Amino acid sequence: MATRKKIPSRPADKGLRVISRRPSFWRAGRQFGAEPTDVPLSELTEEQEEQIRAEGQPGGQLVVQDIDITPAEDTAETT
């Protein structure tokens, strides 16, 4: 699985909680399902965020909620 690079200048402590109204739905290169998926804004480009939010509008296939995220601490040991 490819590791996504963080997008500079995007907040790491803000994100989107996304749920699909279908069993599976793709938007912005990501697959969403019935279980909530939390996506930090730092992992999305502005264009991807806009695509997800647009699909969260009335009549769209996603439910999109803004959330606060606690960034994961760097667990790499220093020697």
Rosetta blueprint (number, residue, H / E / L):
1 M L
2 A L
3 T L
4 R L
5 K L
6 K L
7 I L
8 P L
9 S L
10 R L
11 P L
12 A L
13 D L
14 K E
15 G E
16 L E
17 R E
18 V E
19 I E
20 S E
21 R L
22 R L
23 P L
24 S E
25 F E
26 W E
27 R E
28 A L
29 G L
30 R E
31 Q E
32 F E
33 G E
34 A L
35 E L
36 P L
37 T E
38 D E
39 V E
40 P E
41 L H
42 S H
43 E H
44 L L
45 T L
46 E H
47 E H
48 Q H
49 E H
50 E H
51 Q H
52 I H
53 R H
54 A H
55 E H
56 G L
57 Q L
58 P L
59 G L
60 G L
61 Q L
62 L E
63 V E
64 V E
65 Q E
66 D E
67 I E
68 D E
69 I L
70 T L
71 P L
72 A L
73 E L
74 D L
75 T L
76 A L
77 E L
78 T L
79 T L
